[in-house]
Each structure stands twice: as structure tokens, then as C-alpha cells.
Amino acid sequence: MRHNSLVYAITFTTMLSSCATVQLPKNASVVESGGGNYLSRIDFSYSASENKDFSKAKLCVAENLSNPDIALQDSAGSFVGSYTKKYYQANNTQSVSGKGLFKYLDDNNSVLIANGTISANTAFAITDIIKFEMKLSITGNKIGLILTNISRAQQNTGSMANSGFGPIGVSPMSRSEEAYSALEKMANQIKSCIG
């Protein structure tokens, strides 16, 4: 009986935490989809002290962003042989293509859209891979720096099958705060480069 009440308590706590959302900074936009809340957009735009050159901004993006191919792994399907008692580990890997860095480039209007991939180390030694699109625009001293199409995959899910990239939930234990911090660090490097 004690075991059943523990199971009920854990289930109830899980249900409560799935309804709650993490409070991210005001520049982060969240959308509701399929019964959950997900990080959809982060606006790191700012005003510089003087007019900025778009050529330098392009160089800053190229120096601070990359979009490599990613290998996602799991060991789902591993088992212990019933007769040999030997552990047979399945090492499953799926490759996700990185595409090119620049998706759109308009020198005349000082606008670019770049594909980016970064990693975020989280609690319990989990490494998350985060993909996004960055729209950067310059009008005088106004620098637009907006991230959209944000998705995440755990690099190695161990014995659970790796489902690949998906939206970043904002419920407790979803690691959305760590994802935001990693994206903010990357954006700050680009801002610092542009000046």
C-alpha cells in the first residue's frame, strides 16, 4: 500500500510540474502548442553608441557562429544475454546535417539570417545541442538581433531512444533556463564584437 501512495505522489507532482512554466526573461517569447508551452523567440536587439557597419557585423557572425553536422547518440536496444550473461551494448548514431551558415544575405538593406548551432552543458552532465536562426539587421545605431526556430536535442540519451531535435519546453526540469543562458552568451559575444 505504501508503494502505491508513493507512485500516486510522484505522478501528482509530475502532473503539477508539467502545468507550471519557468519564468524566462522578458525578451523571450513563449508559444502554446499541443498542450505545452515552448520557447519560440528571443530578442537580443540593442542600440549602440554610434552607427555600425554591416560588413563588420557579417564578420562577427561568421567568427562567432557555426552550424556543423551533429551526431546524436543513444544505446537503446542494449541487453544482457540470457545464456552468456554478457552485456551487449548498442551504439546508435544519427547524423543531423548542419547546412550552410548564411541562409539569407542582403548587403543593400543590411540584413542577414544565419543558421546557428551551439551546445549547452546542463546539470547531471547532460549536453544539449541547440539549433536556431538568427536575424541580424543594422539601421544606423539600431542593431536587431532576433533568434527564432529554436530547437534542442540531447547529444546522448543513454538507454532511451534519441528522438532528435524538438522545441524547447518551458516547464520545470525542461532545462530551458540553461538553453536561454547559452544563447544569451553567444548573442553577447556577437554584440561585443559588433560594439
Secondary structure, DSSP 8 states (H G I E B T S, - for coil): -HHHHHHHHHHHHHHHHHH------TTEEEEEETTEEEEEEEE--EE-SS---HHHHHHHHHHH-----EEEEE-TT-EE-TTT--EE---EEEEE----SEEEEETTTTEEEEEEEEEEE-GGG-EEEEEEEEEEEEETTEEEEEEEEEEEEESB-TTS-----B--B-STTS-HHHHHHHHHHHHHHHHHHH-
